[in-house]
Amino acid sequence: MKKLYLSSLMYFILQFFLSLYTGAAHSAASPVESSLTNLKSVCFKKSENAPQEEIHRVWLNLTNTDGIFKQILIGYIKGATNGWDPKYDGYTLDAYKFADFYSINEGRKLVIQGRALPLEMSDTIPLGYRSAITGDLTISIDRADGDLAARDIYLLDKQAGTIHNLRDGGYTFSTTIGVFTDRFEIRYTEDQKLGTHESTIVPQKLTVASKNKVISLRSDAEPLKEVSVFDITGKLLYSSQEIGKSDLEITGIQSGMQILLVKTTFENGNTSTKKVLF
């Protein structure tokens, strides 16, 4: 079986970022496709004489029940900035056939991202992923240290308009095949506004109602362009595109009584997400 070994560049990046540790990096005994997805498998021997520097880290996993596994690292450490840091940041290799998972900074897709100290609770980090499958994926905390070991870590799902505390467990969502760079965001407070950038969300005269397992939408302003319905976990239950009219009735959703999220995109590009009791 072919094995992937740490390049000197990757070792250099990891050595600086994980500066609490010294010693040689062991080669990662994983297939080529893993492309260092399991960052825990890269071992460093901790020096008893190393100074106790301030460092706060969280490892996040992207998995599914069929064995997909990708892992990223976000950490706050002395010397890093919130921009591109060649000493602390590492690009994803995107060598795994079935999926990729990364944080995003200045358009760069990073498997390791260093952030500036101090750790600010207002900080947010966009996440992106690539999927070669249609089905369910889960984002979860693998482990954390420093102040992040005890902090709540929230995952914002912009598509579903929901926010989930990863301390309560992993977040499972439905995906199609493709690359998605604007759906998820890590944050450390729950009370920040949900959704995409405020400049793209303008109030519309939209009525959304549910009765007898039929969801009805009516827009008194812009015609409807796209409508998607999600459950509170972010699972896509319904999607319709190129609607081009002001009214829509949605039938055929198989679900018990629960809160559903109806995301509407209008012809002018504005969006609205409303909750209905189904």
N, C-alpha and C positions, 0 to 999 in steps of 0.2 A: 504494500500500500504506500502510495506517495505521501510524504509528510511535509508540512509547511514549517520552515524555520524562520526565526526572527531575523530580519535584515538589520544591518548596523544602524540604518536610519531609524527604523521602528524602535530598536533598543534605545537609541539616543532620546527619542521622544518620550518613551515610557520611563526612562531613567530620570529625566528631569521632572516629569509630571508626578511621578510617585516618589518624590524626593525623600520621603521618610525611610526609604529602603535603599540598601546598597548591596552589591554583589552581582554576580553574573546572572543574566536571564537564561532560564532553561528553554530549550526549544519546545514549541507548542506541538504536542503529539496529536494533532487533529488533521483531517483531510484537507486538501487544498481548497475545497469548496467552503470551508468554514471561515477562511480569511480573517482569522483572529477574532471570530465572533464571541468566543468565550474568554473574556478578558481576565477571568479568574484563573485560567489555566496557565497564564504567564506568571511564573513564580519569582519572587524576589526575596532574598534573605534579609530580614530586618536586623540592623545593627544595634546592639545594646547601647552604643555610645552616640547614636545619632541624636541631634538636638530635636526637641519637640516643637516642630513648626506648626503653625495654624493651617489646617487643611480640612475641608469638608467635601465629601464625595458621595455620589449615588450611582449605582450600577442599575441600568434598566434593561429588561429582557423583552424581546418580541418572540412569541411562541405560538404554536397551535397544538392540537391534540394528535396530529400526525407526525410530530417530530421536528417541525421548523424551529430553529433557535438562532437568534441574533442578539448581541449584547452591545450596549454602548455605555460610556462613562462620562459623567459630567462632574467636574470638581472645581473647587475654589481654593486657590493656592497663591502664596506670595510670589510676585513676579509676573503673574498672568494678567492679561487685560481682557476686556469684553470684546476685543477685536480679534484679528487673526494673529496667533502666536505660534511661530514655527517650533519653538521649544516645547510647547505644551499641547498643541492641537495635532490631531492625526486624521487624515482623510480615510473614509471608508474605501476598501479595495473593491467592493461590489463584486466579489468573486463567487458568492453563494448562489446557486441556480434558482432557488425557490423564493428568496426574499432578501431584502436589504433593509437596514434600520439605521438611522443616524439623527444627530442633532444638526441644526442649520445655523450658520453664522456667516453673515456677509455673502450669502449665496453658496458657501462651501458646505459640503456634506461631510460631517465629522463623526468618526466612531469614538474619538476622545476629544473633549472640549474643556479647556481650562478657562476659568472665569476669575474675575478680579475679586480681591478681598476689599472691604468686608462683605460677608454674605448678606445681601439686601433681600428682605422679604418681598419687595416689589419686583424682583428680577423675574423675567420670563424667558424661556428657551423654546423656540420652535423645533418640532420634531417632524421628520419625514420618513417615508418608507416606500419600498417597491415590493409588489406582490406578483408572483407568477401563478397564483391560484385565485379562484373565487370561493369564498368561504369565511370562516371565523378566524380571527387572530386575537391574541391577548397581549396587552402591555402591562408589565408588572415590575415591582421593585425586586431586585435580586438581593442587594444589601446596601447599606449606607454607613458612613462613619462621620466623626466630628459632630457639628451641630445638626447635620442632616439625619443623623441616626435617630433623633427624637422629634424632628419636625414633620408636620403634615406636608405631603407632596401631592399636588393636585394635577390631574390631566384634563385639559380642556379639549373637548371634541367640538370643533367649530361647525362641522357638518350637521351634527345632531343637536347642537346648542345646549350641551350638558357639560357638567364638570364633576369629576370623580376623584375622591380621595384614595390614592393608591395604597394608603395605610390600611384601608378597609378590604383590600384584596385587588387582584388584577382587574383590568378593564377589557372586556371582550366586545369586539365589534365586528361587523360584517364588511367585507371588502370585495371589490372586483379586481380583475387583473389590471395593473397599471402602476404608475409612479404618482405618489401623493405627497406634496410638499407644503400644503397649506391647511391641513386638517387638524393636527394636534399641537398642543403647546403645554410645556411644563411650567407650573407656577407654584408659589408657596403660600398664597392666600386665596380664600374662596370667594371673597366679596368683590373681586374685580369684574368688570362687565364681560358678559359672554358674547360670543359671536365673532364675526370677522371685523375688520377695521370699521370704525364708526362712520367714516366717510362714505362707505358703500351701503350703509343701512339707513334708509330714509322711510319714515312712517308712511304707510299706504292705507287707503280706505279698503281694508280687506276683512271680510267676514268668514270665519271658519267655524262650522258647527258639525256635531256628530249626533245622529239619531238612527236607531234601528240598524246599526252596523253600516251606515252610509255616512261618509264624510263629505260635506258640501262646502265649496269655496265660491265666494263671489267678490270680485274686485270692482269697485266703483271708480277706479282711476285707470291705471295701466293694465293692459291685457296680461294674462298669465303666460309665462314662457315655460317654466319647469316647476313641477311639484314632486316632492319626495316626502315619504312618511317613515318615521323611525320609532322604535320603542325606546325606553329610557336608557337602555344599554348601548344604543347607537346602531342596533341591527336594522338594516334597511328592509322595510316591509312592502313598499310600493314606490314606483318612480314613473313619471310621465314627462316627456320632453316635447318641445315644439307644439305647445298647446294652442297658442294664438287666439284665445278667446277669454272672456271675462268670467265665465262660469265653469265649474267642474264638479262632477260627482264621482266619488271614489267608492267602489264596491269590491267585494271579494277578498278583503283582508281577513285572514284567519287568526283571530286573537280573542282571548278572554277580556274581561273588563280590566282596563289599565289606562294610564296616561300615555298618549302618543304625541309625538312632535311632528308638526306639519311645516316643512320648509318650502317656501314659495319664492321663486325668482321671477321677477316681472320683465317685460320686454325691454324696459329701460335699464336693466341690469341691477336694480335694487333688489334687496332680499327681505324676507320677513319669516320669522319662526314663531309659531303659535302652538300652544298645548291644547289638546282636547281629551275629554274623557270618553273612551271608546267603549 
